């Protein structure tokens, strides 16, 4: 996932993104994407995110709150 360095209101995005997927999965619908690196496209700079994975599958969480707490844990905040 590639996100612009500035959002519409002029702020920078978080170092993680919590995305809800439309698939039915017993482990949950929410996936955490963590910031990895900057990407230059033309003259604009974007941020590239990768999902947290376990056994080659995206880690899933039951609620957005659980996903956010795990992202903060991974960041050490």
Gaussian input, Z-matrix of N, CA and C with variables (Angstrom, degrees):
# hf/3-21g

backbone

0 1
 N
 C     1     B1
 C     2     B2     1     A1
 N     3     B3     2     A2     1     D1
 C     4     B4     3     A3     2     D2
 C     5     B5     4     A4     3     D3
 N     6     B6     5     A5     4     D4
 C     7     B7     6     A6     5     D5
 C     8     B8     7     A7     6     D6
 N     9     B9     8     A8     7     D7
 C    10    B10     9     A9     8     D8
 C    11    B11    10    A10     9     D9
 N    12    B12    11    A11    10    D10
 C    13    B13    12    A12    11    D11
 C    14    B14    13    A13    12    D12
 N    15    B15    14    A14    13    D13
 C    16    B16    15    A15    14    D14
 C    17    B17    16    A16    15    D15
 N    18    B18    17    A17    16    D16
 C    19    B19    18    A18    17    D17
 C    20    B20    19    A19    18    D18
 N    21    B21    20    A20    19    D19
 C    22    B22    21    A21    20    D20
 C    23    B23    22    A22    21    D21
 N    24    B24    23    A23    22    D22
 C    25    B25    24    A24    23    D23
 C    26    B26    25    A25    24    D24
 N    27    B27    26    A26    25    D25
 C    28    B28    27    A27    26    D26
 C    29    B29    28    A28    27    D27
 N    30    B30    29    A29    28    D28
 C    31    B31    30    A30    29    D29
 C    32    B32    31    A31    30    D30
 N    33    B33    32    A32    31    D31
 C    34    B34    33    A33    32    D32
 C    35    B35    34    A34    33    D33
 N    36    B36    35    A35    34    D34
 C    37    B37    36    A36    35    D35
 C    38    B38    37    A37    36    D36
 N    39    B39    38    A38    37    D37
 C    40    B40    39    A39    38    D38
 C    41    B41    40    A40    39    D39
 N    42    B42    41    A41    40    D40
 C    43    B43    42    A42    41    D41
 C    44    B44    43    A43    42    D42
 N    45    B45    44    A44    43    D43
 C    46    B46    45    A45    44    D44
 C    47    B47    46    A46    45    D45
 N    48    B48    47    A47    46    D46
 C    49    B49    48    A48    47    D47
 C    50    B50    49    A49    48    D48
 N    51    B51    50    A50    49    D49
 C    52    B52    51    A51    50    D50
 C    53    B53    52    A52    51    D51
 N    54    B54    53    A53    52    D52
 C    55    B55    54    A54    53    D53
 C    56    B56    55    A55    54    D54
 N    57    B57    56    A56    55    D55
 C    58    B58    57    A57    56    D56
 C    59    B59    58    A58    57    D57
 N    60    B60    59    A59    58    D58
 C    61    B61    60    A60    59    D59
 C    62    B62    61    A61    60    D60
 N    63    B63    62    A62    61    D61
 C    64    B64    63    A63    62    D62
 C    65    B65    64    A64    63    D63
 N    66    B66    65    A65    64    D64
 C    67    B67    66    A66    65    D65
 C    68    B68    67    A67    66    D66
 N    69    B69    68    A68    67    D67
 C    70    B70    69    A69    68    D68
 C    71    B71    70    A70    69    D69
 N    72    B72    71    A71    70    D70
 C    73    B73    72    A72    71    D71
 C    74    B74    73    A73    72    D72
 N    75    B75    74    A74    73    D73
 C    76    B76    75    A75    74    D74
 C    77    B77    76    A76    75    D75
 N    78    B78    77    A77    76    D76
 C    79    B79    78    A78    77    D77
 C    80    B80    79    A79    78    D78
 N    81    B81    80    A80    79    D79
 C    82    B82    81    A81    80    D80
 C    83    B83    82    A82    81    D81
 N    84    B84    83    A83    82    D82
 C    85    B85    84    A84    83    D83
 C    86    B86    85    A85    84    D84
 N    87    B87    86    A86    85    D85
 C    88    B88    87    A87    86    D86
 C    89    B89    88    A88    87    D87
 N    90    B90    89    A89    88    D88
 C    91    B91    90    A90    89    D89
 C    92    B92    91    A91    90    D90
 N    93    B93    92    A92    91    D91
 C    94    B94    93    A93    92    D92
 C    95    B95    94    A94    93    D93
 N    96    B96    95    A95    94    D94
 C    97    B97    96    A96    95    D95
 C    98    B98    97    A97    96    D96
 N    99    B99    98    A98    97    D97
 C   100   B100    99    A99    98    D98
 C   101   B101   100   A100    99    D99
 N   102   B102   101   A101   100   D100
 C   103   B103   102   A102   101   D101
 C   104   B104   103   A103   102   D102
 N   105   B105   104   A104   103   D103
 C   106   B106   105   A105   104   D104
 C   107   B107   106   A106   105   D105
 N   108   B108   107   A107   106   D106
 C   109   B109   108   A108   107   D107
 C   110   B110   109   A109   108   D108
 N   111   B111   110   A110   109   D109
 C   112   B112   111   A111   110   D110
 C   113   B113   112   A112   111   D111
 N   114   B114   113   A113   112   D112
 C   115   B115   114   A114   113   D113
 C   116   B116   115   A115   114   D114
 N   117   B117   116   A116   115   D115
 C   118   B118   117   A117   116   D116
 C   119   B119   118   A118   117   D117
 N   120   B120   119   A119   118   D118
 C   121   B121   120   A120   119   D119
 C   122   B122   121   A121   120   D120
 N   123   B123   122   A122   121   D121
 C   124   B124   123   A123   122   D122
 C   125   B125   124   A124   123   D123
 N   126   B126   125   A125   124   D124
 C   127   B127   126   A126   125   D125
 C   128   B128   127   A127   126   D126
 N   129   B129   128   A128   127   D127
 C   130   B130   129   A129   128   D128
 C   131   B131   130   A130   129   D129
 N   132   B132   131   A131   130   D130
 C   133   B133   132   A132   131   D131
 C   134   B134   133   A133   132   D132
 N   135   B135   134   A134   133   D133
 C   136   B136   135   A135   134   D134
 C   137   B137   136   A136   135   D135
 N   138   B138   137   A137   136   D136
 C   139   B139   138   A138   137   D137
 C   140   B140   139   A139   138   D138
 N   141   B141   140   A140   139   D139
 C   142   B142   141   A141   140   D140
 C   143   B143   142   A142   141   D141
 N   144   B144   143   A143   142   D142
 C   145   B145   144   A144   143   D143
 C   146   B146   145   A145   144   D144
 N   147   B147   146   A146   145   D145
 C   148   B148   147   A147   146   D146
 C   149   B149   148   A148   147   D147
 N   150   B150   149   A149   148   D148
 C   151   B151   150   A150   149   D149
 C   152   B152   151   A151   150   D150
 N   153   B153   152   A152   151   D151
 C   154   B154   153   A153   152   D152
 C   155   B155   154   A154   153   D153
 N   156   B156   155   A155   154   D154
 C   157   B157   156   A156   155   D155
 C   158   B158   157   A157   156   D156
 N   159   B159   158   A158   157   D157
 C   160   B160   159   A159   158   D158
 C   161   B161   160   A160   159   D159
 N   162   B162   161   A161   160   D160
 C   163   B163   162   A162   161   D161
 C   164   B164   163   A163   162   D162
 N   165   B165   164   A164   163   D163
 C   166   B166   165   A165   164   D164
 C   167   B167   166   A166   165   D165
 N   168   B168   167   A167   166   D166
 C   169   B169   168   A168   167   D167
 C   170   B170   169   A169   168   D168
 N   171   B171   170   A170   169   D169
 C   172   B172   171   A171   170   D170
 C   173   B173   172   A172   171   D171
 N   174   B174   173   A173   172   D172
 C   175   B175   174   A174   173   D173
 C   176   B176   175   A175   174   D174
 N   177   B177   176   A176   175   D175
 C   178   B178   177   A177   176   D176
 C   179   B179   178   A178   177   D177
 N   180   B180   179   A179   178   D178
 C   181   B181   180   A180   179   D179
 C   182   B182   181   A181   180   D180
 N   183   B183   182   A182   181   D181
 C   184   B184   183   A183   182   D182
 C   185   B185   184   A184   183   D183
 N   186   B186   185   A185   184   D184
 C   187   B187   186   A186   185   D185
 C   188   B188   187   A187   186   D186
 N   189   B189   188   A188   187   D187
 C   190   B190   189   A189   188   D188
 C   191   B191   190   A190   189   D189
 N   192   B192   191   A191   190   D190
 C   193   B193   192   A192   191   D191
 C   194   B194   193   A193   192   D192
 N   195   B195   194   A194   193   D193
 C   196   B196   195   A195   194   D194
 C   197   B197   196   A196   195   D195
 N   198   B198   197   A197   196   D196
 C   199   B199   198   A198   197   D197
 C   200   B200   199   A199   198   D198
 N   201   B201   200   A200   199   D199
 C   202   B202   201   A201   200   D200
 C   203   B203   202   A202   201   D201
 N   204   B204   203   A203   202   D202
 C   205   B205   204   A204   203   D203
 C   206   B206   205   A205   204   D204
 N   207   B207   206   A206   205   D205
 C   208   B208   207   A207   206   D206
 C   209   B209   208   A208   207   D207
 N   210   B210   209   A209   208   D208
 C   211   B211   210   A210   209   D209
 C   212   B212   211   A211   210   D210
 N   213   B213   212   A212   211   D211
 C   214   B214   213   A213   212   D212
 C   215   B215   214   A214   213   D213
 N   216   B216   215   A215   214   D214
 C   217   B217   216   A216   215   D215
 C   218   B218   217   A217   216   D216
 N   219   B219   218   A218   217   D217
 C   220   B220   219   A219   218   D218
 C   221   B221   220   A220   219   D219
 N   222   B222   221   A221   220   D220
 C   223   B223   222   A222   221   D221
 C   224   B224   223   A223   222   D222
 N   225   B225   224   A224   223   D223
 C   226   B226   225   A225   224   D224
 C   227   B227   226   A226   225   D225
 N   228   B228   227   A227   226   D226
 C   229   B229   228   A228   227   D227
 C   230   B230   229   A229   228   D228

   B1=1.4398
   B2=1.5241
   B3=1.3093
   B4=1.4601
   B5=1.5254
   B6=1.3293
   B7=1.4597
   B8=1.5197
   B9=1.3231
   B10=1.4670
   B11=1.5206
   B12=1.3422
   B13=1.4582
   B14=1.5217
   B15=1.3144
   B16=1.4604
   B17=1.5209
   B18=1.3276
   B19=1.4566
   B20=1.5241
   B21=1.3244
   B22=1.4641
   B23=1.5223
   B24=1.3402
   B25=1.4682
   B26=1.5258
   B27=1.3486
   B28=1.4581
   B29=1.5088
   B30=1.3258
   B31=1.4618
   B32=1.5224
   B33=1.3191
   B34=1.4648
   B35=1.5205
   B36=1.3396
   B37=1.4667
   B38=1.5210
   B39=1.3230
   B40=1.4620
   B41=1.5228
   B42=1.3493
   B43=1.4677
   B44=1.5267
   B45=1.3257
   B46=1.4605
   B47=1.5272
   B48=1.3074
   B49=1.4615
   B50=1.5157
   B51=1.3069
   B52=1.4680
   B53=1.5172
   B54=1.3167
   B55=1.4601
   B56=1.5238
   B57=1.3157
   B58=1.4606
   B59=1.5227
   B60=1.3251
   B61=1.4545
   B62=1.5161
   B63=1.3046
   B64=1.4561
   B65=1.5192
   B66=1.3154
   B67=1.4674
   B68=1.5240
   B69=1.3157
   B70=1.4634
   B71=1.5267
   B72=1.3098
   B73=1.4581
   B74=1.5221
   B75=1.3227
   B76=1.4718
   B77=1.5244
   B78=1.3198
   B79=1.4683
   B80=1.5185
   B81=1.3242
   B82=1.4558
   B83=1.5106
   B84=1.3448
   B85=1.4624
   B86=1.5271
   B87=1.3260
   B88=1.4579
   B89=1.5291
   B90=1.3390
   B91=1.4633
   B92=1.5260
   B93=1.3368
   B94=1.4585
   B95=1.5214
   B96=1.3246
   B97=1.4589
   B98=1.5241
   B99=1.3410
   B100=1.4636
   B101=1.5325
   B102=1.3353
   B103=1.4666
   B104=1.5174
   B105=1.3515
   B106=1.4616
   B107=1.5227
   B108=1.3375
   B109=1.4607
   B110=1.5141
   B111=1.3351
   B112=1.4626
   B113=1.5197
   B114=1.3187
   B115=1.4591
   B116=1.5155
   B117=1.3280
   B118=1.4559
   B119=1.5179
   B120=1.3161
   B121=1.4630
   B122=1.5195
   B123=1.3206
   B124=1.4651
   B125=1.5074
   B126=1.3254
   B127=1.4626
   B128=1.5315
   B129=1.3365
   B130=1.4627
   B131=1.5247
   B132=1.3248
   B133=1.4610
   B134=1.5238
   B135=1.3320
   B136=1.4546
   B137=1.5233
   B138=1.3278
   B139=1.4604
   B140=1.5213
   B141=1.3397
   B142=1.4605
   B143=1.5265
   B144=1.3241
   B145=1.4585
   B146=1.5222
   B147=1.3365
   B148=1.4535
   B149=1.5290
   B150=1.3364
   B151=1.4718
   B152=1.5198
   B153=1.3231
   B154=1.4628
   B155=1.5211
   B156=1.3347
   B157=1.4674
   B158=1.5195
   B159=1.3353
   B160=1.4533
   B161=1.5157
   B162=1.3348
   B163=1.4765
   B164=1.5277
   B165=1.3242
   B166=1.4704
   B167=1.5320
   B168=1.3260
   B169=1.4610
   B170=1.5205
   B171=1.3388
   B172=1.4726
   B173=1.5263
   B174=1.3372
   B175=1.4644
   B176=1.5240
   B177=1.3245
   B178=1.4633
   B179=1.5251
   B180=1.3182
   B181=1.4603
   B182=1.5214
   B183=1.3390
   B184=1.4667
   B185=1.5302
   B186=1.3301
   B187=1.4653
   B188=1.5265
   B189=1.3250
   B190=1.4691
   B191=1.5278
   B192=1.3386
   B193=1.4616
   B194=1.5229
   B195=1.3408
   B196=1.4657
   B197=1.5191
   B198=1.3427
   B199=1.4621
   B200=1.5250
   B201=1.3332
   B202=1.4659
   B203=1.5310
   B204=1.3322
   B205=1.4609
   B206=1.5245
   B207=1.3371
   B208=1.4579
   B209=1.5369
   B210=1.3382
   B211=1.4662
   B212=1.5225
   B213=1.3161
   B214=1.4749
   B215=1.5246
   B216=1.3379
   B217=1.4612
   B218=1.5319
   B219=1.3340
   B220=1.4739
   B221=1.5304
   B222=1.3132
   B223=1.4596
   B224=1.5292
   B225=1.3235
   B226=1.4631
   B227=1.5009
   B228=1.3409
   B229=1.4753
   B230=1.5129
   A1=107.81
   A2=117.47
   A3=122.96
   A4=108.58
   A5=116.65
   A6=123.06
   A7=108.57
   A8=116.09
   A9=120.63
   A10=110.18
   A11=117.02
   A12=120.33
   A13=112.20
   A14=118.32
   A15=121.57
   A16=109.63
   A17=115.95
   A18=120.31
   A19=109.04
   A20=117.31
   A21=121.10
   A22=112.87
   A23=117.09
   A24=119.21
   A25=112.73
   A26=117.60
   A27=121.58
   A28=115.42
   A29=118.77
   A30=121.14
   A31=109.76
   A32=115.81
   A33=119.85
   A34=109.00
   A35=118.18
   A36=119.86
   A37=111.83
   A38=116.01
   A39=121.89
   A40=110.09
   A41=117.91
   A42=120.15
   A43=112.49
   A44=117.08
   A45=121.07
   A46=108.60
   A47=115.72
   A48=122.39
   A49=107.47
   A50=116.88
   A51=121.37
   A52=107.23
   A53=116.49
   A54=121.94
   A55=110.13
   A56=115.22
   A57=120.33
   A58=108.17
   A59=116.14
   A60=120.80
   A61=109.66
   A62=116.21
   A63=121.87
   A64=113.66
   A65=118.17
   A66=121.16
   A67=110.20
   A68=116.29
   A69=121.38
   A70=107.75
   A71=116.68
   A72=121.38
   A73=107.75
   A74=118.90
   A75=120.09
   A76=113.98
   A77=118.12
   A78=120.14
   A79=112.62
   A80=118.58
   A81=121.03
   A82=112.73
   A83=115.71
   A84=122.34
   A85=113.95
   A86=118.43
   A87=120.75
   A88=111.51
   A89=115.77
   A90=122.90
   A91=108.19
   A92=117.19
   A93=122.64
   A94=109.27
   A95=116.29
   A96=123.30
   A97=107.84
   A98=117.30
   A99=121.98
   A100=110.24
   A101=115.15
   A102=121.38
   A103=109.88
   A104=116.68
   A105=120.78
   A106=113.12
   A107=117.28
   A108=118.09
   A109=110.73
   A110=115.03
   A111=121.06
   A112=109.36
   A113=115.56
   A114=122.01
   A115=107.68
   A116=117.21
   A117=121.50
   A118=108.29
   A119=115.83
   A120=122.17
   A121=106.78
   A122=115.32
   A123=118.61
   A124=109.14
   A125=116.92
   A126=120.30
   A127=111.56
   A128=117.90
   A129=121.54
   A130=111.16
   A131=115.58
   A132=122.12
   A133=108.07
   A134=116.27
   A135=123.00
   A136=108.87
   A137=115.97
   A138=122.09
   A139=108.57
   A140=117.00
   A141=121.47
   A142=108.86
   A143=115.25
   A144=122.39
   A145=109.86
   A146=116.40
   A147=122.44
   A148=108.65
   A149=118.22
   A150=119.50
   A151=111.16
   A152=115.85
   A153=120.96
   A154=107.05
   A155=116.59
   A156=121.10
   A157=111.31
   A158=114.44
   A159=123.26
   A160=107.13
   A161=117.02
   A162=122.48
   A163=111.55
   A164=116.17
   A165=123.56
   A166=113.65
   A167=118.33
   A168=122.24
   A169=108.95
   A170=118.06
   A171=119.04
   A172=111.67
   A173=116.29
   A174=120.64
   A175=108.15
   A176=116.95
   A177=121.08
   A178=109.88
   A179=114.75
   A180=121.80
   A181=109.08
   A182=115.46
   A183=120.48
   A184=111.78
   A185=116.94
   A186=120.09
   A187=110.12
   A188=115.47
   A189=121.35
   A190=110.06
   A191=117.52
   A192=121.32
   A193=110.99
   A194=117.50
   A195=120.99
   A196=111.03
   A197=116.95
   A198=120.95
   A199=110.38
   A200=116.62
   A201=120.66
   A202=110.64
   A203=118.05
   A204=121.51
   A205=111.36
   A206=116.95
   A207=119.67
   A208=110.43
   A209=117.14
   A210=120.46
   A211=110.63
   A212=117.10
   A213=120.64
   A214=110.92
   A215=116.98
   A216=120.94
   A217=109.88
   A218=117.47
   A219=121.40
   A220=111.12
   A221=116.96
   A222=120.60
   A223=112.24
   A224=116.01
   A225=119.39
   A226=112.71
   A227=116.86
   A228=120.18
   A229=111.85
   D1=130.87
   D2=179.27
   D3=-116.52
   D4=128.31
   D5=-176.75
   D6=-125.21
   D7=141.96
   D8=176.94
   D9=-62.07
   D10=151.17
   D11=-176.98
   D12=-69.43
   D13=-23.54
   D14=177.05
   D15=-121.89
   D16=139.55
   D17=175.50
   D18=-84.59
   D19=178.80
   D20=-177.74
   D21=-62.07
   D22=-30.21
   D23=179.39
   D24=-89.79
   D25=7.30
   D26=174.06
   D27=89.01
   D28=4.83
   D29=178.96
   D30=-95.47
   D31=161.28
   D32=177.14
   D33=-87.41
   D34=146.29
   D35=178.83
   D36=-69.69
   D37=162.22
   D38=178.71
   D39=-67.76
   D40=159.74
   D41=176.53
   D42=-72.55
   D43=-0.02
   D44=174.28
   D45=-140.69
   D46=156.91
   D47=175.46
   D48=-131.55
   D49=135.62
   D50=175.06
   D51=-106.37
   D52=118.74
   D53=-177.47
   D54=-114.89
   D55=138.76
   D56=176.15
   D57=-97.50
   D58=127.13
   D59=178.98
   D60=-100.06
   D61=150.47
   D62=-175.18
   D63=-85.90
   D64=9.65
   D65=-178.58
   D66=-90.55
   D67=147.53
   D68=174.12
   D69=-87.44
   D70=117.60
   D71=-178.71
   D72=-137.50
   D73=136.72
   D74=-177.22
   D75=-61.90
   D76=-25.89
   D77=-178.22
   D78=-84.33
   D79=-15.74
   D80=177.76
   D81=134.03
   D82=173.62
   D83=-175.53
   D84=-106.63
   D85=-13.04
   D86=-172.58
   D87=-97.31
   D88=136.73
   D89=-179.53
   D90=-124.93
   D91=139.13
   D92=178.96
   D93=-98.63
   D94=126.40
   D95=174.91
   D96=-108.14
   D97=125.70
   D98=-177.25
   D99=-106.93
   D100=143.83
   D101=177.49
   D102=-62.10
   D103=135.35
   D104=178.51
   D105=-119.51
   D106=-47.08
   D107=-175.81
   D108=-163.14
   D109=168.60
   D110=175.16
   D111=-90.20
   D112=145.20
   D113=178.91
   D114=-127.32
   D115=132.48
   D116=177.70
   D117=-101.47
   D118=123.50
   D119=177.83
   D120=-120.80
   D121=106.73
   D122=-175.77
   D123=66.60
   D124=-116.81
   D125=178.30
   D126=-109.57
   D127=5.09
   D128=-179.78
   D129=-104.32
   D130=147.08
   D131=178.58
   D132=-105.33
   D133=133.62
   D134=178.70
   D135=-125.24
   D136=165.41
   D137=173.66
   D138=-105.29
   D139=140.36
   D140=177.97
   D141=-109.43
   D142=132.23
   D143=-179.18
   D144=-117.39
   D145=147.18
   D146=175.42
   D147=-126.68
   D148=143.05
   D149=179.76
   D150=-72.79
   D151=148.54
   D152=172.59
   D153=-71.35
   D154=129.67
   D155=-175.98
   D156=-123.69
   D157=149.12
   D158=169.77
   D159=-132.18
   D160=127.11
   D161=-178.64
   D162=54.15
   D163=43.05
   D164=177.13
   D165=67.77
   D166=8.77
   D167=177.19
   D168=-116.99
   D169=143.22
   D170=176.67
   D171=-59.97
   D172=136.52
   D173=176.53
   D174=-69.13
   D175=133.71
   D176=-176.52
   D177=-117.39
   D178=148.95
   D179=-178.28
   D180=-129.59
   D181=147.93
   D182=-177.98
   D183=-69.66
   D184=-40.75
   D185=-176.32
   D186=-126.39
   D187=159.29
   D188=176.64
   D189=-63.09
   D190=-36.18
   D191=-179.37
   D192=-62.78
   D193=-44.12
   D194=177.92
   D195=-61.64
   D196=-42.45
   D197=179.92
   D198=-63.80
   D199=-43.02
   D200=-179.99
   D201=-64.62
   D202=-42.62
   D203=178.84
   D204=-62.40
   D205=-39.43
   D206=178.90
   D207=-67.46
   D208=-38.99
   D209=177.64
   D210=-61.97
   D211=-43.17
   D212=177.96
   D213=-65.25
   D214=-36.59
   D215=176.24
   D216=-62.76
   D217=-44.30
   D218=179.84
   D219=-64.34
   D220=-33.08
   D221=178.42
   D222=-79.08
   D223=-17.19
   D224=-179.21
   D225=79.41
   D226=27.65
   D227=-179.94
   D228=-93.56

